Amino acid sequence: MCGIVGYIGKKQIGLDVVLAGLRALEYRGYDSAGAAYIDSTGKIIIQKQIGRVDSLAKELGETIPTTSTAIGHTRWATHGSPSTANAHPHFNADHSIMVVHNGIIENYAELKEKLQSLGYVFTSETDTEVIPHLLDHYNKSASTFEEAFSQTLSQLQGAYGLLVMSASEPDRLYTAKLGSPLVLGVIGKSGAIVASDPVAIQAHTKEVVFLNDYEYAVVERTGAYHLHDLKAAKHIERPTETLDYDASEPQLGDFPHFMLKEIFEIPAAIQAAMLGRIKPGSNEVKLGGLEDVEEQLRYIDRIVIVACGTAYYVALAGEYLIEEIAGIPVEVQLASEFKYRNEPFSRSTALIAVSQSGETADTIAALKKVEDYGVLRLGIVNAVGSTIARITDAGVYCHAGPERAVASTKAFMAQVIVFALLALHLSRGNTPLYKPLINELLALPNKAAEVLKQNEAIKKIALGYEKYRDFLYIGRGYGYPCALEGAIKLKEVSYVHAEGYAAGEMKHGPLAMIDPNFPTFAIATRGNLLDKTFSNIEEIRARKGPVVAVGTVGYTKELKKLVDDAIEVPDTLDQFSPLLATIVSYLFAYHIATAKGYDVDHPRNLAKSVTVE
């Protein structure tokens, strides 16, 4: 993984389209980039580079070569370290077949051994390299390249999003999907683009075809395509659909990084998540994405939420909200664990998948695990048209807008707001919290904006903690998921070891780590557990641990006596106070990371969309 873009068409703009598409996918994170194209003589030229897409563009020349057929890839290392040899595209011995691939070929060692016994020589450490050699092998006896392509696919186990170019068929591209997203964009009758994400396509066309698992497509220079179902062994017809996407590319404006820009977009993201979902006057919560399953929702008596990373912390907040507001038992599971568990499920259980990208491989696998169970499958995602959005029975978009920074911020906030709306919707108004929560939701964007006004003050405090190598984040109740989220953000962008804990667990292990060199970030906002949080902070101070805390305006007099540094956020209900504290934790992490000189938008070793298990 991480990004695939290919162009075939009547215009000589192949590399321009590919490079622009790869740049559009940079937010996903990657360590190397490469491209291959067919030149005017019919020869395939390849260029690969460790580092950014801009470095690849420079290697291609001051003037980008013209071509009507090109493929490209940004790689996030799985098999083999980041290197030019391991970067994609990968190729056969005479460079006549080029392959870019997202996913993991699980049986590559077995395939590689067989191919080596046939005389094939490997030049990389990757699992991907078996594919061009397999294609070469089968193409020697196949009647068509498509037949060789189909035979190759039948040998691959694991996950793949594949794009293949052959010098023998310069007027075609071949693409296939199993567990890793691919979309085909049709540019009228003048060409087509294949990509792993619609973001790389939307500047050129909104007419797309999403490939499903076990399907491959042959794409022509004229924009024509034909689809084939590998399982059913037959050609299939699927017309294009129109993407509902904003094709404009996000701009930094006056911000130095997308992460900071997206933190400052949190008030707008909260507002967008609620837009049209709270009816004026009646204050009724209406979620249009759930209308088709309303009758099923009435009989749900258990909810399981699956997610990974930041989305998992969203899910924990969602668990608290649904149980308290709607009174429905909820269980949150890591999607990577859920796939391999055996547990009882009834048809009165709903499964909710949470993902910013909608392409998280483990979360998709969790949904597929229960597809024959007869349970209701719902999605809460940010990316319109993503795999999770398409394979669930119903769902709710969070409408946070595109995130270009790898570390998610505004999408976390928007998804928690969606869970609050979902909890209110499921309660059917049968909770005394209904009107107070709606009123506070409507006020939340302005309160989030008030927190952002303290950016410089937070920066000043953060710089005082720049040199520490370890950090503990604590919170209680709704503050616990937010402590986990604050810790992972510091970890992701500043490479500081950070742990998130429920504050009540301090005596059960974490206190052993506390000393003057191990500071704590405490979420101590107003709530019925505030006194207990104060006690936990006292425990830390007794061991001489430095403490920076977030408290609520009007409730910080005692807090300021306990801690080294305190930041105040506006007063709100218990359910939302920790969200305001999370904004503080985002700014805190951002300023520590930038003080260290790190690239906060593209943290090392991380990808925005994790499309492999």
ABEGO torsion letter per residue (X at the ends): OABBBBBBBABBAAAAAAAAAAAAAAAAEBABBBBBBBBAAGBBBBBBBBEBAAAAAAAAEABBBBBABBBBBBBBBABEBBBAAABOBBBBAAGABBBBBBEBBAAAAAAAAAAAAAGBBBABABAAAAAAAAAAAAAAABABAAAAAAAAAAABBEBBBBBBBBAABAABBBBBBBGBBBBBBBBEAAEBBBBABAAAAAAABABBBBBBBGBBBBBBAAGBBBBBBAAAGBBBBBBBBBBBBBABBBBAEABABAAAAAAAAAAAAAAAAABGABBBGAGBBBBAAAAAAAAAAAABABBBBBBBEAAAAAAAAAAAAAAAAAGBBBBBBBAAAAAABBBBBBAABBBBBBBAAGABAAAAAAAAAAAAAGBBBBBBBABBGBAAAAABABEBBAGAEBBABABBAAAAAAAAAAAAAAAAAAAGGBBAAAAAAAAAAAAAAAAAAAAAAAAAAAAAAAAAAAABABBBBBBBEAAAAAAAAAAAAAAAAAGBBBBBBBAAAAAAGAAAABBAABBBBBBABBEAAAAAAAAAAAAAAAAGBBBBBBBBBGAAAAAAAABABBBBBBBBBAAAAAAAAAAAAAAAAAAAAAAAGBBAABBBGBBABBABX
